[in-house]
Amino acid sequence: MLAMAATNVVGVVLFGTLYALAGARRLSQAAFGACLVVLFALVTALWIRTEARHRGLNAVRRFGRAGLALAAVLVVTPAAVLMPVFWLESILPPEAGAGAIPAPVMTIVLISLVLVVLTNLIGSAIIAVRAVFRARGERP
């Protein structure tokens, strides 16, 4: 389960970094789109490969491990990222302009988490399709 959670954390960090770079206008629209497609494919492939380590378990245990790993990341990530941001905002004087920081950070965290959930869903669908083909004796 820790490996699955670590895979999801890698996805959150990569997607968050990509969106932060795009938000800072460091990437063109085309570069952002290409990077998003490549990152999505890479994170999905990493998730599938990590989940394949548990191929010997029954479907319910595999689903449970993946679900718990995703749930842990969905709960811990916002707390780990947003708590320091809000703390920093509370101790800095208003003149520092820290009031504008939480909204973009929350947006990036939310988008990253949604993309990680999508990679988990797509990865699960790919694994399920492979299992159906394997059960039928065909090669996917």
RODO-2510 file (C-alpha; in nm, 4 decimals, decimal comma):
residues 140
     n   res          X          Y          Z
     1     m     0,0000     0,0000     0,0000
     2     l     0,2887     0,2371     0,0696
     3     a     0,4227     0,1921    -0,2817
     4     m     0,0806     0,2774    -0,4249
     5     a     0,0552     0,5854    -0,2029
     6     a     0,4073     0,6908    -0,3045
     7     t     0,3103     0,6552    -0,6699
     8     n     0,0102     0,8799    -0,6119
     9     v     0,2277     1,1344    -0,4304
    10     v     0,4675     1,1388    -0,7258
    11     g     0,1696     1,2118    -0,9491
    12     v     0,0509     1,4961    -0,7264
    13     v     0,3976     1,6526    -0,7214
    14     l     0,4465     1,6219    -1,0980
    15     f     0,1022     1,7553    -1,1882
    16     g     0,1317     2,0339    -0,9315
    17     t     0,4702     2,1369    -1,0664
    18     l     0,3386     2,1395    -1,4218
    19     y     0,0402     2,3556    -1,3300
    20     a     0,2585     2,5896    -1,1226
    21     l     0,4926     2,6362    -1,4188
    22     a     0,2001     2,6978    -1,6499
    23     g     0,0449     2,9417    -1,4039
    24     a     0,3720     3,1334    -1,3840
    25     r     0,3652     3,1601    -1,7652
    26     r     0,6849     2,9568    -1,8046
    27     l     0,5217     2,7245    -2,0606
    28     s     0,3360     2,7953    -2,3808
    29     q    -0,0117     2,6459    -2,4286
    30     a     0,1250     2,3830    -2,6671
    31     a     0,4088     2,2880    -2,4330
    32     f     0,1677     2,2665    -2,1413
    33     g    -0,0678     2,0401    -2,3355
    34     a     0,2126     1,8139    -2,4516
    35     c     0,3607     1,7933    -2,1020
    36     l     0,0205     1,7183    -1,9524
    37     v    -0,0395     1,4300    -2,1943
    38     v     0,3099     1,2865    -2,1397
    39     l     0,2899     1,3218    -1,7602
    40     f    -0,0557     1,1660    -1,7499
    41     a     0,0648     0,8675    -1,9517
    42     l     0,3802     0,8294    -1,7396
    43     v     0,1982     0,8497    -1,4069
    44     t    -0,0664     0,6050    -1,5283
    45     a     0,2036     0,3620    -1,6471
    46     l     0,3858     0,3965    -1,3143
    47     w     0,0606     0,3297    -1,1279
    48     i    -0,0133     0,0207    -1,3387
    49     r     0,3385    -0,1118    -1,2865
    50     t     0,3233    -0,0519    -0,9118
    51     e    -0,0187    -0,2134    -0,8819
    52     a     0,0990    -0,5142    -1,0847
    53     r     0,3266    -0,6079    -0,7953
    54     h     0,0106    -0,7284    -0,6192
    55     r    -0,1133    -0,9406    -0,9091
    56     g    -0,1272    -1,2496    -0,6872
    57     l    -0,3936    -1,1016    -0,4590
    58     n    -0,7634    -1,1415    -0,5245
    59     a    -0,9534    -0,8549    -0,6870
    60     v    -1,1108    -0,7278    -0,3632
    61     r    -0,7764    -0,6992    -0,1837
    62     r    -0,6162    -0,5307    -0,4853
    63     f    -0,9013    -0,2813    -0,5058
    64     g    -0,8826    -0,2216    -0,1304
    65     r    -0,5089    -0,1539    -0,1345
    66     a    -0,5387     0,0880    -0,4246
    67     g    -0,8386     0,2590    -0,2655
    68     l    -0,6713     0,3000     0,0720
    69     a    -0,3546     0,4361    -0,0881
    70     l    -0,5581     0,6888    -0,2877
    71     a    -0,7681     0,7853     0,0144
    72     a    -0,4546     0,8437     0,2217
    73     v    -0,3107     1,0742    -0,0434
    74     l    -0,6432     1,2578    -0,0825
    75     v    -0,6521     1,3297     0,2912
    76     v    -0,2854     1,3932     0,3660
    77     t    -0,1899     1,6051     0,0637
    78     p    -0,4224     1,9012     0,1296
    79     a    -0,3270     1,9003     0,4961
    80     a     0,0452     1,8813     0,4269
    81     v     0,0379     2,1538     0,1629
    82     l    -0,2298     2,3952     0,2830
    83     m    -0,1602     2,4018     0,6571
    84     p     0,1816     2,5673     0,6144
    85     v     0,0360     2,8105     0,3595
    86     f    -0,2401     2,9221     0,5963
    87     w     0,0026     2,9375     0,8874
    88     l     0,2386     3,1568     0,6870
    89     e    -0,0501     3,3803     0,5828
    90     s    -0,1557     3,4209     0,9462
    91     i     0,1866     3,5310     1,0724
    92     l     0,2839     3,7625     0,7891
    93     p     0,1645     4,1224     0,7977
    94     p    -0,1004     4,2237     0,5408
    95     e     0,1560     4,4416     0,3645
    96     a     0,3474     4,1273     0,2623
    97     g     0,0664     4,0334     0,0258
    98     a     0,0423     3,6753     0,1485
    99     g    -0,3370     3,6888     0,1237
   100     a    -0,3138     3,6141    -0,2474
   101     i    -0,1190     3,2897    -0,2017
   102     p    -0,3763     3,0369    -0,0688
   103     a    -0,6210     3,0507    -0,3615
   104     p    -0,3756     2,9466    -0,6355
   105     v    -0,2167     2,6857    -0,4101
   106     m    -0,5578     2,5355    -0,3307
   107     t    -0,6412     2,5309    -0,6997
   108     i    -0,3175     2,3542    -0,7908
   109     v    -0,3683     2,0977    -0,5130
   110     l    -0,7250     2,0299    -0,6261
   111     i    -0,6298     1,9926    -0,9926
   112     s    -0,3390     1,7641    -0,9024
   113     l    -0,5594     1,5433    -0,6881
   114     v    -0,8247     1,5191    -0,9586
   115     l    -0,5623     1,4185    -1,2150
   116     v    -0,4228     1,1544    -0,9787
   117     v    -0,7729     1,0144    -0,9262
   118     l    -0,8112     1,0004    -1,3053
   119     t    -0,4800     0,8156    -1,3424
   120     n    -0,6005     0,5647    -1,0832
   121     l    -0,9305     0,5156    -1,2674
   122     i    -0,7667     0,4813    -1,6094
   123     g    -0,5055     0,2456    -1,4659
   124     s    -0,7762     0,0342    -1,3038
   125     a    -0,9672     0,0181    -1,6315
   126     i    -0,6556    -0,0939    -1,8190
   127     i    -0,5860    -0,3630    -1,5606
   128     a    -0,9479    -0,4808    -1,5778
   129     v    -0,9404    -0,5018    -1,9584
   130     r    -0,6150    -0,6959    -1,9451
   131     a    -0,7685    -0,9365    -1,6923
   132     v    -1,0701    -0,9955    -1,9154
   133     f    -0,8487    -1,0704    -2,2153
   134     r    -0,6289    -1,2956    -2,0035
   135     a    -0,9337    -1,4851    -1,8760
   136     r    -1,0530    -1,5378    -2,2336
   137     g    -0,7114    -1,6679    -2,3322
   138     e    -0,6387    -1,3791    -2,5688
   139     r    -0,3413    -1,1479    -2,5680
   140     p    -0,4364    -0,7824    -2,4914
***
